[in-house]
Amino acid sequence: MSARKAATEHQPLPTLALLLAVLLPRVTLASDMPSYDLTLTNGKLSPEVLKVKAGEKFVIQLHNAGNTPAEFESNSLRKEKVLAPGVKSFVVIHPLRAGSYDYFDDFHLPDARGKVVAEHV
C-alpha cells in the first residue's frame, strides 16, 4: 500500500474528532440553559404565560400534543417553528430585556395566544 493511500484512509477520524470538538460544547451549553415547557394542543397553549429571568438565555421545549399541525410563532422573539401532531422540538431564546413578548399558534388564531414575561429576579 502506498504512503499516500494509507494517509487518505485515516482522514475521516481526525475530521470526526474536529467535528465533535466543535459541536459537543454547544450541546453541553444547551443543557445548562434554563428550560421552559410549552404544550400546544389544537389551539390551546399551556401555559399561556412563561415567566423567565431577564438577561438570561433559555430554551422553550415545544410539544404539539394535538391531532393537527401547530406553529409556534413570535414576531417579538423572532422565532417560528412548525410542529406536526405529536412532535417535540425546541427554540433557543437569547437574553431578553425585562418586558412582555407575545407568542401564538399561527394555525389556530385568534384564540391561541400567550406571552413570555421577562423579569429581573
Disulfide bonds with the S-S distance in Angstrom:
none
